[in-house]
Amino acid sequence: MPAHPELPGHSGQTACGTDMRTPLRDFLRTETGSAAVLLAATLAALIWANAAPGSYDSFWETVLAVRLGDAGVSLDLREWVNSGLMTLFFFVIGLEARREFDMGELRERRRIAVPLIAGVCGMAVPVAIYLAVNAGDGEAGGWGTAMSTDTAFALGMLALFGRRLPEALRTFILTVSVVDDFVALGVIAIAYSGSIDLPALLAGLGVFAVILLVRAAGVRRGGVYALLGVALWVALLESGVDPVVTGLAMGLLTYAYPASRGDLERATDLFRLFREQPTPELERSLRVGLATAISPNERLQRVYHPWTSYVIVPLFALANAGITFGSEQLTRALHSPVTLGIVLGYVLGKPVGILGSALLTTAFSRGRLRPPVGWGAVAAGGSIAGIGFTVSLLIATLAFDGPRLEEAKVGILAAVVCASAATWAVTRAIGLMPQRGRMRALLGTSESIVDLAASVDTDRDHIRGPLDALVTVVEYGDFECPYCGQAEPVVRELLAGHGDVRYVWRHLPLNDVHPHAQLAAEAAEAAGRQGAYWEMHDLLLSHQGALKIPDLLRYAEAVGADAERFERDLRARAGAGRVAEDVDSADLSGVSGTPTFFVNGRRHHGAYDIAGLTEAVRAARERAALIR
């Protein structure tokens, strides 16, 4: 359905949905917002454990059994959280990794190399430091505790620093965290699982093979995958392998793809049929049609991500972060190689591993492979990655018990505080640099991904503003789209406030929802043949409810065009080929709704109010100035 013009704000989009949010931005928003909840749960666990230590331990050691006849699973509450609910957390991580691989920064496969190497080295260096500190002490087996970044806390820190750090750093850190979590789960499965029950493990592999076959057959029913996922989880639990691996595997198998215009048009046709004949059969077809237009990956993220961020991870912290802070315990922890190894591994090892590996990768590849941000931002990202909590606590509960577990928890919490302070120091140092040096340190000189398939042609495209401007804003629009009408005054304000911005309009008439849009686009081209394109463009957007032929003829006279020639060109559809070229370029660029903006070839996600577009233009100008 077309979006309602009376809705407030500048974030709507016809045909593509009622907002311009993206899965990545939703992911970041949920993670950063949940960081406060996670911190509150951690503090609650500490207060509970110190106020009533007996109550804290006895509650989480309560056994809960789920049985079906003679078969069943019996775990204490902490194990249900750590091995059960945390499976959903890793499922969401897997979903986001797959989305980035299919649609995000990692769709250009060469960009995988730097965050992949940085993620692995960002784990290997802390492990080496931990082993060095604990050599000969008998606690070297807890090395896995010192290696994994906490995604929620890390992205929460990025949110706190706001504009001090570039947007691309968030994606870089997220990718490093996904690699981090993937390796950590492999470590859990191999190094920290109990004795392996081979028949149960083979059964699990058999279930996973069935999942692959069902996926290859194109089955899209979530219930089928849920049942198979539960079966795989139980098989891995019985085998001795930590079953949280199930979540990451299932997430990585879930496709992500943008909504295509064809799917959206079919959904529109189904709605019209249902509107004319509201039967149960058509209602079911409409629901299926709407579901197939959105990728399973995005649908599942919207369902599970808020639950994992606001309920499951905080619950995990509540179950595991409780430490009794007696003077004896603190003294022992401060002198413990376990505590020291964890703190040094995170605070020193993480930034050294990430920044050092990125520098070496860039040097050995002679600049062909480089981070998407500057070295200052990579250093800040490395210190942020030193915030380890969720997976680190999970491994600590598997690697230690008794006093050693308490010492490990102290080290994990101390590393959170120290890494946060180190991040502040790095960003403060960058902020004291001269402006050009600061921009280079933050943004770097790597080429940005270009989403716009057809580059701007000054001899062909309709352009407002200086032809040699640093920043180019391209809009795919529809003259009958109410949101394009909302965006028009914003674009005018943007051009008036920035002398180095040029603006390009390209046609994308959504004929399934806007019956007069194609005719209006051809009218603009007919006026353009007489040098009055922008005058007609402005009139069409300001009169979206009157786009029939008599209206268009009246507008042609108003802009001073030759009425007879205009009508002849309009009836001959002289501009249809030009409109079709724009539509083809929109399809190649993955555009399915209007308005869609590109800033220097990069798709603009988010609100298209003056603040949102101004920020996008500012970032594009700074990067273009560095490259030029």
C-alpha positions as CSV (number, residue, x, y, z in Angstrom):
1,M,0.0,0.0,0.0
2,P,1.2,3.6,-0.5
3,A,2.3,5.3,2.7
4,H,-0.1,7.8,4.2
5,P,1.0,11.4,3.5
6,E,-0.3,12.6,6.9
7,L,2.3,10.6,8.8
8,P,4.8,12.9,10.5
9,G,8.5,13.0,10.0
10,H,10.9,12.4,7.1
11,S,11.5,8.7,7.3
12,G,8.7,7.2,5.2
13,Q,9.0,5.5,1.9
14,T,6.4,4.4,-0.5
15,A,6.2,0.6,-1.4
16,C,9.3,-0.2,0.6
17,G,7.7,0.2,4.0
18,T,6.9,2.9,6.5
19,D,10.4,3.8,7.4
20,M,13.9,3.9,6.1
21,R,15.5,1.9,8.9
22,T,17.8,-1.0,7.9
23,P,18.6,-4.3,9.7
24,L,22.1,-3.1,10.6
25,R,20.9,0.2,12.1
26,D,18.1,-1.7,14.0
27,F,20.8,-4.1,15.2
28,L,23.0,-1.2,16.4
29,R,20.1,0.7,18.0
30,T,19.0,-2.4,19.9
31,E,22.5,-3.4,21.1
32,T,23.4,0.1,22.2
33,G,20.1,0.6,24.0
34,S,20.4,-2.7,25.8
35,A,23.9,-1.9,27.1
36,A,22.3,0.0,30.0
37,V,20.0,-2.9,30.8
38,L,23.0,-5.3,30.7
39,L,24.9,-3.0,33.1
40,A,21.9,-2.8,35.4
41,A,21.7,-6.6,35.5
42,T,25.4,-6.9,36.3
43,L,25.0,-4.4,39.2
44,A,21.9,-6.3,40.4
45,A,23.9,-9.6,40.4
46,L,26.7,-8.0,42.4
47,I,24.3,-6.6,44.9
48,W,22.4,-9.8,45.2
49,A,25.5,-12.0,45.6
50,N,26.9,-9.7,48.3
51,A,23.7,-9.1,50.2
52,A,22.5,-12.7,50.2
53,P,25.2,-15.0,48.8
54,G,23.4,-18.1,49.9
55,S,20.2,-17.1,48.2
56,Y,22.0,-16.2,45.0
57,D,23.8,-19.5,44.7
58,S,20.9,-21.7,45.7
59,F,18.5,-20.0,43.3
60,W,20.6,-20.5,40.2
61,E,21.4,-24.0,41.3
62,T,17.8,-25.0,41.3
63,V,17.2,-27.9,38.9
64,L,14.5,-27.6,36.2
65,A,13.6,-30.8,34.3
66,V,11.7,-31.0,31.0
67,R,10.5,-34.5,30.3
68,L,8.5,-36.3,27.6
69,G,7.8,-39.8,28.8
70,D,11.1,-41.4,29.9
71,A,13.2,-38.9,27.9
72,G,14.0,-35.4,29.1
73,V,16.6,-32.8,29.9
74,S,17.5,-31.9,33.4
75,L,19.6,-28.8,34.1
76,D,20.0,-26.2,36.8
77,L,18.7,-22.7,36.1
78,R,22.1,-21.3,35.4
79,E,22.7,-24.0,32.8
80,W,19.3,-23.3,31.2
81,V,20.4,-19.7,30.8
82,N,24.0,-20.4,29.6
83,S,23.3,-23.3,27.3
84,G,19.6,-22.8,26.4
85,L,18.7,-19.1,26.2
86,M,22.1,-18.1,25.1
87,T,21.6,-20.2,22.0
88,L,19.1,-17.6,20.8
89,F,21.7,-14.9,21.4
90,F,24.2,-16.6,19.1
91,F,21.4,-17.2,16.7
92,V,20.9,-13.4,16.4
93,I,24.7,-13.0,16.0
94,G,24.6,-15.5,13.1
95,L,21.7,-13.7,11.5
96,E,23.6,-10.5,11.5
97,A,26.7,-12.1,10.2
98,R,24.8,-13.6,7.3
99,R,23.1,-10.3,6.6
100,E,26.4,-8.5,6.4
101,F,27.7,-11.2,4.1
102,D,24.7,-11.1,1.8
103,M,23.8,-7.4,1.8
104,G,26.2,-5.3,3.9
105,E,29.8,-4.3,3.9
106,L,31.0,-7.9,3.4
107,R,29.2,-8.4,0.1
108,E,32.4,-7.2,-1.5
109,R,34.4,-10.3,-0.5
110,R,37.8,-8.6,-0.4
111,R,36.5,-6.5,2.5
112,I,36.2,-9.7,4.6
113,A,40.0,-10.1,4.9
114,V,40.8,-7.2,7.2
115,P,38.1,-7.7,9.9
116,L,38.6,-11.5,9.6
117,I,42.4,-11.2,10.3
118,A,41.8,-8.5,12.9
119,G,39.2,-10.7,14.7
120,V,41.4,-13.7,14.8
121,C,44.6,-11.8,15.8
122,G,42.5,-9.8,18.3
123,M,41.8,-13.1,20.0
124,A,45.3,-14.8,19.5
125,V,47.3,-11.9,21.1
126,P,45.2,-11.8,24.4
127,V,45.4,-15.6,24.6
128,A,49.2,-15.4,24.3
129,I,49.4,-12.8,27.0
130,Y,47.2,-14.8,29.3
131,L,49.3,-18.0,28.7
132,A,52.5,-16.0,29.4
133,V,51.2,-14.7,32.7
134,N,49.9,-18.1,33.8
135,A,52.8,-20.2,32.5
136,G,53.6,-22.9,35.0
137,D,50.8,-21.8,37.4
138,G,48.5,-24.6,36.5
139,E,45.7,-22.3,35.3
140,A,46.7,-22.0,31.6
141,G,43.6,-24.0,30.7
142,G,41.5,-20.9,31.3
143,W,43.0,-19.1,28.2
144,G,39.6,-18.9,26.5
145,T,38.3,-16.5,29.1
146,A,40.6,-13.7,27.9
147,M,39.7,-13.6,24.2
148,S,36.1,-12.7,23.3
149,T,34.6,-9.2,22.8
150,D,31.1,-8.4,24.2
151,T,29.1,-7.0,21.3
152,A,26.5,-5.2,23.4
153,F,28.9,-3.4,25.7
154,A,31.3,-2.6,22.7
155,L,28.5,-1.0,20.7
156,G,27.2,0.7,23.7
157,M,30.5,2.4,24.2
158,L,30.4,3.5,20.5
159,A,27.0,5.1,21.1
160,L,28.4,7.0,24.1
161,F,31.2,8.5,21.9
162,G,28.7,9.5,19.2
163,R,30.2,11.7,16.5
164,R,33.7,11.4,17.8
165,L,34.0,8.1,15.8
166,P,33.0,7.4,12.2
167,E,29.9,5.4,11.4
168,A,31.9,2.8,9.5
169,L,33.7,1.9,12.7
170,R,30.5,0.4,14.0
171,T,30.3,-2.0,11.1
172,F,34.0,-2.9,11.4
173,I,33.7,-3.6,15.1
174,L,30.5,-5.6,14.5
175,T,32.2,-7.7,11.9
176,V,35.2,-8.3,14.2
177,S,32.8,-9.3,17.0
178,V,31.0,-11.8,14.7
179,V,34.4,-13.4,13.8
180,D,35.2,-13.3,17.5
181,D,31.9,-15.0,18.5
182,F,32.3,-17.6,15.8
183,V,35.8,-18.6,16.9
184,A,34.8,-18.5,20.6
185,L,32.0,-21.0,19.9
186,G,34.4,-23.2,18.2
187,V,36.7,-23.0,21.2
188,I,33.8,-23.8,23.5
189,A,32.8,-26.8,21.4
190,I,36.3,-28.2,21.1
191,A,38.2,-27.1,24.2
192,Y,35.5,-26.7,26.9
193,S,33.0,-29.4,26.2
194,G,32.9,-32.5,28.3
195,S,33.7,-36.0,27.2
196,I,32.2,-36.6,23.7
197,D,29.3,-39.1,23.2
198,L,29.9,-40.2,19.7
199,P,26.4,-41.6,18.9
200,A,24.8,-38.4,20.1
201,L,27.2,-36.3,18.1
202,L,26.5,-38.4,14.9
203,A,22.8,-37.9,15.6
204,G,23.4,-34.2,15.8
205,L,25.3,-34.2,12.5
206,G,22.4,-36.2,10.9
207,V,19.9,-33.6,12.1
208,F,22.1,-30.8,10.7
209,A,22.2,-32.6,7.3
210,V,18.4,-32.8,7.3
211,I,18.3,-29.0,8.0
212,L,20.5,-28.5,4.9
213,L,18.3,-30.7,2.8
214,V,15.1,-28.9,3.9
215,R,16.8,-25.5,3.2
216,A,17.9,-26.7,-0.3
217,A,14.3,-27.8,-0.9
218,G,13.1,-24.3,-0.4
219,V,11.0,-24.9,2.7
220,R,10.1,-21.6,4.3
221,R,8.0,-22.6,7.3
222,G,9.6,-21.5,10.5
223,G,8.0,-24.3,12.6
224,V,10.0,-26.9,10.6
225,Y,13.3,-25.2,11.3
226,A,12.4,-24.6,15.0
227,L,11.7,-28.3,15.6
228,L,14.9,-29.4,13.8
229,G,16.8,-26.7,15.7
230,V,15.5,-28.1,19.0
231,A,16.4,-31.6,18.0
232,L,20.0,-30.5,17.1
233,W,20.3,-28.6,20.4
234,V,19.3,-31.7,22.4
235,A,21.6,-34.0,20.4
236,L,24.6,-31.7,21.0
237,L,23.7,-31.3,24.7
238,E,23.7,-35.1,25.0
239,S,26.9,-35.4,23.0
240,G,28.9,-33.2,25.4
241,V,29.4,-30.4,22.9
242,D,28.1,-27.0,24.2
243,P,24.7,-26.7,22.3
244,V,24.9,-22.9,21.9
245,V,26.7,-23.8,18.6
246,T,23.2,-24.6,17.3
247,G,22.2,-20.9,17.4
248,L,25.1,-19.6,15.3
249,A,24.8,-22.4,12.8
250,M,21.1,-21.8,12.2
251,G,21.6,-18.0,12.0
252,L,24.4,-18.4,9.4
253,L,22.1,-20.5,7.2
254,T,19.3,-17.9,7.1
255,Y,19.3,-15.9,3.8
256,A,19.1,-12.1,3.7
257,Y,18.1,-10.2,0.6
258,P,16.4,-6.8,-0.1
259,A,12.8,-6.6,-1.0
260,S,12.5,-6.6,-4.8
261,R,10.0,-4.4,-6.7
262,G,8.5,-7.5,-8.2
263,D,7.7,-9.0,-4.9
264,L,6.3,-5.7,-3.7
265,E,4.1,-5.4,-6.8
266,R,2.8,-8.9,-6.3
267,A,2.0,-8.1,-2.7
268,T,0.1,-5.0,-3.9
269,D,-1.9,-7.1,-6.3
270,L,-2.8,-9.6,-3.6
271,F,-3.9,-6.8,-1.3
272,R,-6.2,-5.4,-4.1
273,L,-7.7,-8.9,-4.5
274,F,-8.3,-9.2,-0.8
275,R,-9.8,-5.7,-0.7
276,E,-12.3,-6.7,-3.3
277,Q,-13.0,-10.1,-1.9
278,P,-11.9,-10.5,1.8
279,T,-12.0,-14.3,2.0
280,P,-9.9,-16.5,4.3
281,E,-8.1,-18.0,1.3
282,L,-7.0,-14.6,-0.1
283,E,-6.1,-13.5,3.4
284,R,-3.8,-16.4,3.7
285,S,-2.3,-15.7,0.3
286,L,-1.8,-12.1,1.2
287,R,0.1,-13.0,4.4
288,V,2.3,-15.4,2.4
289,G,3.0,-12.8,-0.2
290,L,3.9,-10.2,2.3
291,A,6.2,-12.7,4.1
292,T,8.1,-13.6,1.0
293,A,8.8,-10.0,0.1
294,I,10.9,-9.7,3.3
295,S,13.9,-11.9,3.8
296,P,13.6,-14.6,6.6
297,N,16.8,-13.0,8.1
298,E,15.2,-9.6,8.6
299,R,11.9,-11.1,9.9
300,L,13.7,-13.3,12.5
301,Q,16.0,-10.4,13.6
302,R,12.9,-8.2,14.3
303,V,11.4,-11.0,16.4
304,Y,14.3,-12.3,18.4
305,H,16.8,-9.5,18.6
306,P,14.9,-7.3,21.2
307,W,14.4,-10.4,23.3
308,T,18.0,-11.4,23.3
309,S,19.2,-7.9,23.9
310,Y,16.8,-6.8,26.6
311,V,16.0,-10.1,28.3
312,I,18.4,-13.0,27.6
313,V,21.8,-11.3,27.8
314,P,20.8,-9.3,31.0
315,L,19.5,-12.5,32.4
316,F,22.8,-14.2,31.6
317,A,24.6,-11.4,33.5
318,L,22.3,-11.7,36.4
319,A,23.0,-15.5,36.6
320,N,26.8,-15.3,36.2
321,A,28.1,-11.9,37.3
322,G,27.5,-12.4,41.0
323,I,30.8,-12.1,43.0
324,T,31.2,-11.7,46.7
325,F,33.5,-8.8,47.4
326,G,35.2,-9.6,50.7
327,S,38.6,-8.2,51.5
328,E,40.1,-11.7,51.3
329,Q,38.6,-12.4,47.9
330,L,39.7,-9.1,46.5
331,T,43.2,-9.5,47.9
332,R,43.5,-12.9,46.4
333,A,42.1,-11.7,43.0
334,L,44.5,-8.8,42.9
335,H,47.5,-11.2,43.3
336,S,46.0,-13.9,41.0
337,P,47.7,-14.6,37.6
338,V,44.2,-15.5,36.3
339,T,42.9,-12.0,37.1
340,L,46.0,-10.3,35.8
341,G,46.1,-12.5,32.6
342,I,42.5,-11.6,31.8
343,V,42.9,-7.8,32.4
344,L,46.2,-7.6,30.4
345,G,44.8,-9.8,27.6
346,Y,41.8,-7.6,27.1
347,V,43.2,-4.1,27.8
348,L,46.6,-4.6,26.1
349,G,46.1,-7.7,23.9
350,K,42.9,-6.7,22.1
351,P,44.1,-3.3,20.7
352,V,47.6,-4.6,19.9
353,G,46.1,-7.6,18.0
354,I,43.5,-5.7,16.1
355,L,45.6,-2.6,15.2
356,G,48.7,-4.5,14.6
357,S,47.1,-7.1,12.3
358,A,45.3,-4.3,10.3
359,L,48.6,-2.5,9.9
360,L,50.5,-5.6,8.8
361,T,47.7,-6.7,6.4
362,T,47.7,-3.2,4.8
363,A,51.5,-3.3,4.5
364,F,51.8,-6.8,3.0
365,S,48.9,-6.2,0.6
366,R,50.6,-2.8,-0.5
367,G,47.4,-1.0,0.4
368,R,45.0,-3.1,-1.5
369,L,43.5,-4.4,1.7
370,R,42.8,-1.7,4.4
371,P,40.3,-1.0,7.1
372,P,37.2,1.1,6.1
373,V,38.3,3.8,8.6
374,G,41.5,5.6,9.7
375,W,44.2,4.2,12.0
376,G,43.0,6.3,14.9
377,A,39.5,4.9,14.6
378,V,41.0,1.4,14.4
379,A,43.0,2.0,17.6
380,A,39.8,3.2,19.3
381,G,38.0,0.2,18.0
382,G,40.7,-2.1,19.3
383,S,40.4,-0.6,22.8
384,I,36.6,-0.9,22.6
385,A,37.0,-4.6,21.6
386,G,38.8,-5.0,24.9
387,I,35.4,-5.0,26.6
388,G,34.8,-8.6,27.2
389,F,31.8,-9.9,29.2
390,T,29.1,-12.2,27.9
391,V,31.1,-15.0,26.2
392,S,34.1,-14.4,28.5
393,L,31.8,-15.2,31.5
394,L,30.3,-18.1,29.7
395,I,33.8,-19.6,29.1
396,A,34.9,-18.8,32.7
397,T,32.0,-20.9,34.0
398,L,33.2,-23.8,31.9
399,A,36.9,-23.4,32.6
400,F,37.0,-22.6,36.4
401,D,35.2,-23.3,39.6
402,G,35.5,-22.2,43.2
403,P,37.9,-19.3,44.0
404,R,39.4,-19.4,40.5
405,L,36.0,-18.6,39.0
406,E,35.6,-15.7,41.4
407,E,39.1,-14.4,40.4
408,A,38.2,-14.7,36.7
409,K,35.0,-12.8,37.2
410,V,36.9,-10.0,38.9
411,G,39.3,-9.9,36.0
412,I,36.4,-9.7,33.5
413,L,34.7,-6.8,35.3
414,A,38.0,-5.0,35.8
415,A,38.8,-5.3,32.1
416,V,35.4,-3.7,31.2
417,V,36.3,-0.6,33.3
418,C,39.9,-0.4,32.1
419,A,39.0,-0.9,28.4
420,S,36.4,1.8,28.6
421,A,38.9,4.2,30.2
422,A,41.5,3.3,27.4
423,T,38.9,4.1,24.7
424,W,38.2,7.5,26.3
425,A,41.9,8.2,26.3
426,V,42.3,7.3,22.6
427,T,39.4,9.3,21.4
428,R,40.5,12.3,23.6
429,A,44.0,12.1,22.0
430,I,42.4,12.0,18.5
431,G,40.2,15.0,19.4
432,L,43.3,17.1,20.2
433,M,44.8,16.7,16.7
434,P,44.5,19.4,14.0
435,Q,41.3,19.1,12.0
436,R,42.8,17.6,8.8
437,G,44.9,15.1,10.7
438,R,42.0,14.2,12.9
439,M,39.8,13.5,9.9
440,R,42.5,11.4,8.3
441,A,42.9,9.5,11.6
442,L,39.2,8.8,11.8
443,L,38.2,8.3,8.2
444,G,41.3,7.0,6.4
445,T,41.6,6.9,2.7
446,S,40.0,3.6,1.8
447,E,37.5,3.6,-1.0
448,S,33.9,3.4,0.1
449,I,31.5,0.8,-1.3
450,V,29.5,2.3,-4.2
451,D,25.9,1.3,-4.2
452,L,24.8,3.4,-7.1
453,A,25.0,1.1,-10.2
454,A,24.9,3.9,-12.8
455,S,27.2,6.8,-12.0
456,V,26.1,10.4,-12.6
457,D,26.5,11.6,-16.2
458,T,26.6,15.4,-16.5
459,D,25.5,15.1,-20.1
460,R,22.5,13.0,-19.4
461,D,21.3,13.5,-15.8
462,H,19.2,16.3,-14.6
463,I,21.5,18.2,-12.1
464,R,21.0,21.1,-9.7
465,G,24.0,22.7,-8.2
466,P,27.7,23.0,-9.4
467,L,28.7,20.3,-11.8
468,D,32.1,19.9,-10.1
469,A,30.7,19.7,-6.5
470,L,32.5,17.5,-3.9
471,V,29.2,15.8,-2.9
472,T,26.5,14.4,-5.2
473,V,23.1,13.6,-3.9
474,V,21.0,11.3,-6.1
475,E,17.3,10.8,-5.4
476,Y,15.1,8.1,-7.0
477,G,11.6,9.6,-6.8
478,D,8.0,9.4,-8.0
479,F,6.0,12.5,-8.6
480,E,2.9,10.9,-7.0
481,C,4.8,9.7,-3.9
482,P,3.8,11.8,-0.9
483,Y,7.1,11.2,0.8
484,C,9.0,12.6,-2.2
485,G,6.9,15.7,-1.7
486,Q,8.0,15.8,1.9
487,A,11.6,15.5,0.9
488,E,11.5,18.3,-1.7
489,P,11.8,21.3,0.7
490,V,14.5,19.4,2.6
491,V,16.5,19.0,-0.6
492,R,16.1,22.7,-1.4
493,E,17.3,23.7,2.1
494,L,20.2,21.3,1.7
495,L,21.3,23.0,-1.6
496,A,20.8,26.4,-0.2
497,G,23.0,25.7,2.8
498,H,25.9,23.9,1.0
499,G,27.6,25.4,-2.0
500,D,29.5,22.2,-2.8
501,V,26.5,19.9,-3.3
502,R,24.9,18.9,-6.6
503,Y,21.5,17.1,-6.7
504,V,20.2,14.6,-9.2
505,W,16.6,13.4,-9.7
506,R,16.0,10.0,-11.3
507,H,12.6,8.6,-12.1
508,L,11.2,5.6,-10.4
509,P,7.4,5.6,-11.0
510,L,5.7,3.0,-8.8
511,N,2.9,2.2,-11.2
512,D,1.3,-0.4,-9.0
513,V,0.4,2.2,-6.3
514,H,0.6,5.5,-8.2
515,P,-1.3,5.3,-11.5
516,H,-0.3,8.8,-12.7
517,A,3.4,8.6,-11.8
518,Q,4.6,7.3,-15.2
519,L,2.7,10.0,-17.1
520,A,4.0,12.7,-14.7
521,A,7.6,11.4,-15.3
522,E,7.2,11.6,-19.0
523,A,5.7,15.1,-18.7
524,A,8.8,16.2,-16.9
525,E,11.0,14.8,-19.7
526,A,8.8,16.5,-22.3
527,A,9.3,19.8,-20.5
528,G,13.0,19.1,-20.3
529,R,13.2,18.9,-24.1
530,Q,12.3,22.6,-24.0
531,G,14.7,23.5,-21.2
532,A,12.0,23.6,-18.5
533,Y,12.7,20.3,-16.6
534,W,13.2,21.7,-13.1
535,E,10.3,24.1,-13.3
536,M,8.0,21.2,-14.3
537,H,9.6,19.0,-11.6
538,D,8.8,21.5,-8.9
539,L,5.2,22.0,-10.1
540,L,4.5,18.2,-10.3
541,L,5.8,17.6,-6.7
542,S,3.7,20.5,-5.4
543,H,0.5,19.3,-7.2
544,Q,0.7,15.5,-6.6
545,G,-3.1,15.2,-6.5
546,A,-3.6,16.6,-10.0
547,L,-1.5,14.7,-12.5
548,K,-3.9,14.0,-15.4
549,I,-3.3,15.2,-19.0
550,P,-5.3,18.5,-18.7
551,D,-3.3,19.3,-15.5
552,L,0.0,18.6,-17.2
553,L,-0.9,20.7,-20.2
554,R,-1.8,23.6,-17.8
555,Y,1.6,23.2,-16.0
556,A,3.4,23.3,-19.4
557,E,1.9,26.7,-20.1
558,A,2.8,27.8,-16.6
559,V,6.5,27.0,-17.1
560,G,6.5,28.8,-20.5
561,A,6.8,25.7,-22.7
562,D,5.4,25.5,-26.2
563,A,2.0,23.8,-25.4
564,E,1.5,22.1,-28.8
565,R,5.0,20.7,-28.8
566,F,4.7,19.6,-25.2
567,E,1.4,17.8,-25.9
568,R,2.8,16.2,-29.1
569,D,5.9,14.9,-27.2
570,L,3.7,13.7,-24.3
571,R,1.3,11.8,-26.5
572,A,4.2,10.3,-28.5
573,R,5.8,9.2,-25.2
574,A,9.0,10.9,-26.2
575,G,10.4,10.7,-22.7
576,A,9.4,7.0,-22.0
577,G,12.8,5.7,-22.9
578,R,14.6,8.1,-20.6
579,V,12.3,7.1,-17.7
580,A,12.9,3.4,-18.5
581,E,16.7,3.9,-18.3
582,D,16.3,5.5,-14.8
583,V,14.1,2.5,-13.7
584,D,16.7,0.1,-15.0
585,S,19.4,1.8,-13.0
586,A,17.2,1.8,-9.9
587,D,16.8,-2.0,-10.3
588,L,20.5,-2.5,-10.7
589,S,21.1,-0.4,-7.5
590,G,18.6,-2.4,-5.5
591,V,16.1,0.4,-5.2
592,S,12.5,-0.7,-4.6
593,G,10.8,2.3,-3.0
594,T,10.7,6.0,-3.1
595,P,12.3,8.3,-2.1
596,T,15.7,6.6,-2.0
597,F,18.8,8.7,-1.7
598,F,22.5,8.1,-2.6
599,V,25.2,10.4,-1.3
600,N,28.4,10.1,-3.3
601,G,27.3,6.8,-4.6
602,R,26.6,5.3,-1.1
603,R,23.0,4.5,-0.3
604,H,21.7,6.8,2.5
605,H,19.9,4.9,5.3
606,G,17.9,6.7,7.9
607,A,15.8,9.8,8.0
608,Y,15.9,12.2,5.1
609,D,15.1,15.3,7.2
610,I,17.6,18.2,7.0
611,A,19.6,16.9,10.0
612,G,20.0,13.4,8.5
613,L,20.9,14.5,5.0
614,T,23.2,17.2,6.3
615,E,25.1,14.7,8.4
616,A,25.5,12.4,5.4
617,V,26.7,15.2,3.2
618,R,29.2,16.3,5.9
619,A,30.7,12.8,6.2
620,A,30.8,12.4,2.4
621,R,32.5,15.9,2.0
622,E,35.2,15.0,4.6
623,R,36.0,11.7,3.0
624,A,36.0,13.2,-0.6
625,A,38.3,16.1,0.6
626,L,40.8,13.6,2.0
627,I,40.8,11.4,-1.1
628,R,41.0,14.5,-3.4
